[in-house]
Amino acid sequence: MLGHNGGKWLDRLLQQLAKELRAIGWTQMQIANATGSTQSTVSRQIMKPVLELGASADETTIDGWAKELAHSMAQYGPDAKVVRQRLVFELQFGGGQALRYDKTLTGLDLDEDQSAKALLRRLEWATGRLDLRRLKPYMPAVGMNIATCLPNASGPKDVAAYPGRMTLVENNLRRHETPEFGASSHLANMLLQSKEADSEKIAILNLRPPTLNGMVDQGDINYISDELDYKLGYATKGVLQDHQGRLDIVLDEGAFGWEPALYVLGPNPMDLVDRAHAIIDAMNTE
């Protein structure tokens, strides 16, 4: 019941909460500020069909909780500032035994060293969620990497990635055990260029783009962009072309001696992995 199911519970809760708050007149930006999200994410939550959980009892519970939470938040108003959140996590076992964790989240910034260490941990957690079954057909010949940075990053040394490249060996993802800052200049440069266009994006990974008759399948790329409402940008040999506003995926069609690449961007490493999975699923159903 943990992991995948728990994530789906939270996703449905946030989606239903956004729909409830929008129905009572809150703007998408007000909802984003209250829930710690972004306007574009809230827009997708509202527009997309409600996520199915596969258990009607769970859906009823989550939806009722969202309605109750929206009603309570409405009493404080959209300008109220959330200063503290509490996360309660409980596991119940047979025989009446239980483990309970109750943590207070304040939203306070860590100091620079703590922030860097936390970022490295998030990158490791996200990498562990990569679905190798999905990933295998889209592994670049030169290998894959995943990188992220803090919002104030200004150079490749401020970007964390894995030393070397990730490769699949006997269905296992081979990589250096721990990521580090300054480990991937190419991916770091692409991330920094993308962050200049869309400051929300601070995580990136590279996939092999879909091909048709040995060439990049532009039609498939356009389908992915339309189907997922992802904004597409272009790069030429690692140099991002002029782009303004939201940027979700970047296509480098390659050149002689330069392998094509599809770069996936995200606001954090965990969301990045979910986006990569969604893109691969879309490429497989086109």
N, C-alpha and C positions, 0 to 999 in steps of 0.2 A: 504493500500500500504506500510505500515511500517512493521517493524519486519521481518517476514519470507521473504517477497518479497525483502525488502531492503538488507537482508543478501545474497539472491541469486544473486542480481545485483552485489554486491561486489565480491562474489565468482567467477562469470563468468568473471568479469573484470580482476581479478588477474590471472585466468586461461588463458584467451586469451592473456594477457600481457606476461605471462611466455612463451606461445607458440610462440608469435611474436619475443620476444628477443632471444629465442633459435634458431629460424629460421634464424636470422641474425648473428649467430655465438657465442652468449654469452654462457658461461658454466652455468650449474645449480647452482653452488656456487656463481657465479657473479650475477645471477638473484636473488638468495636468499638474498645476501647482499644488493642489490639495493631496494628490496621490503620489507625488514625486515622480511623475512621468514627463512625457513631452507631448506637445500638441499633435504631432503627426501620429504618435502611438495611440493617443486617445481617439483620433479620427478613425484609425483602423479598427479599434475596439468597438466603436459605435456602428460602423458600417458593415462589418463582417457578421455572418450568422453566428449565433451563440455556440460556443464550443460545447460539444457533446461529451459527457463524462462516462456514458455507458452504464450508468446506474441511476435510475430515476430518483431514488431516495437521496443520493448525494446531490443531484441537481436541485431538488426541492430545498434541501438544507442550505446550499450555497446561495440560491436565488433569494431565499427568505432573509439570509444574513445580509446580502447586498442591499435589499430594500430597507431593512432596519437601519443599516449603517448610513445609507443615503438620507433617510428621514432625520436621523440624529445630526448629521453634518449640515443639513439644510437649516437647522435651528441656529447653528453658529454663524452661518452665512459663508459665501465664497471667499471673503477676505480674511477669514480667521486663519491664523498661522499655527500650524502643527509644530510643536517644539519637542515632543517626546512620543515615542511609540514603544509598545511592549510586545514582544514576541513570546508566545507560550507554545511549547512543543512537548507533547506527551505521548509516550508509548505504553500501551497496556498489554500485559502478558497473561497467559493462563495462570491460574492459581491466585489471581488478585494482585499480582505484582505490577508495578508501574514505574516508569522513569519520567520525570518531568523537568523541563528546563524553562526557566522564566528569565528572559533577558530584556533589559531596557535599551532602546535605541534612541540616541539623542540627535543624530545628524551633525554632531560636532566634527570638525576636520581633525584628522590625525596630523602629527607633525610630519615633516618631509620624509624622515627616515621610515616612520611607521607606514606612511602612505605608499612608499615604494615597496616595502615588504608585503603589504596587503595586496598590491597590484600583482606581484609575482605569484602569490597564492591563488588569486582569482584566475590568473592565466593557466595555472596548473589544473585547477578544478574544471575549467572550461574545456581544456584539452582532453581531460578524462571522459568528457561527455560526447566526444566525436564518435559517430556511428560508422565503424569501419565498413560495414556491409554497404552503406550508402556511398561512402567516400571512395572506395576502391576504384570504380571506373573513371573517376575524375581526378586521380592523383597526377600532378604534372610530372613529366619525365625528369625534370631537374629536382623533384621533391617539393614538398609543401612546407609551409611554416605558418605560424600564427603569432601575431604581435599586438601589443597594446601599449598605451602611454597614459600619463596623467594629463589633465586638461591644459596644463601650462607648458607642455613639452615644446622644445624649440629646435632640437637637433637629434640625429640618430642615436646619440648616447643617452637620450631621455626615453628611448623606446625599448620595451622589453620584448624579447623573442627567445626562441631556442637556438643555441649554437648549431651551425650546420643546417641540414634540411631533414624533414621527416620523410620517411619512406616506409612502405608496407613490405614486411618480410614475413612470409608464411602467415599472412593474415594478422600480423601484429604491427602496431605502429611503432617503428623504431625511431627514437629521438634521444637527445641528451636528457638526463633525468630532470634537470631543473632549468628553467628559463633564466635569462640574465639581461641586464640592460646593455645596449650597444652590440647585440649579437647578430643582427641582420640589417646591413646597411640598405639593401635594395628594398625590402619590405618596409623598413622604417621610412625611407624617403617617399614611398608611395603613400603611406599612412599620413605623413606630415603634409604632403601636397593635398591630400583629400581633406584633411582637417582644416586647411586654409579655406577650402570651398564650403565645407559643412562642419562647423566647430563641434557639433554633437558627436561626430564619429571619431572614436578613439581606439578602435580595435579593427584588425584586418587579418584576413587569411587569403591564400591564393589557391584556385582550383584550375583544372584543365577545362577550357571552354568546350561546349559541344561543337562537333565538326560535321561537315557534310562534304563528301568527295575530297577529303584532305584539307578543306578550308573551314575557317570558323563559320558556323551556321548563324548568320545574323538574324535570320527569322526566328530561330529558337531563342536567341538572346532577347529579341523584342517581345516574344511571347512571355518570357519570364518577367520582364519588366512590367508588362501590362497586367499579367495575372496576379502578381504579388504587390502591385503598386510600388515598385522600387524604381527610383530615379537612376537612370543610366548615364554614365560618363565614359569618356574614351581617353586612352593613353597611347602614346607612340614611343615604343622602346623605353618604357618606364617614366615617361614625362606626361603628366596629366594635361590634357587640353583644357582650354578655358571653360570653366563651369561655374555657375552661380546657383546658390541655394542648395536644397537637399540633394544628397548624393548617397546612394546605397550600394551600387555595383559599378565597377570600372572594367571596361574591356580593353585589353591591349591585343590587337589582332596579330602582332608579331611581324617579323621581317626575316630576311635571310640571316640565319645564324641566331635568331632571337625567337624563343618559344612563345607562342600566344599564351595569354593568361587572363583569367577572370578573377578579379579581386572583389571579395565580399567585405562590406564595411558594417560596423555595428557600434552602438553607443557604449558597449561594454563587452567583455569576452564571452559571457554566458549567452547574451542575446545574439552575439555574432555566430555562435555555434548553431543556435536555433535557425537563424537566417540561412546559414549554409545548408542545413538539412532541408529547409523549405525550397531553396533554389534547386538542389539536386532532385527533390521529388518532382518539381515542376518540369525539369528537363526530361525526366523519365516518363512523364505523362503527356508531353507535347505531341 
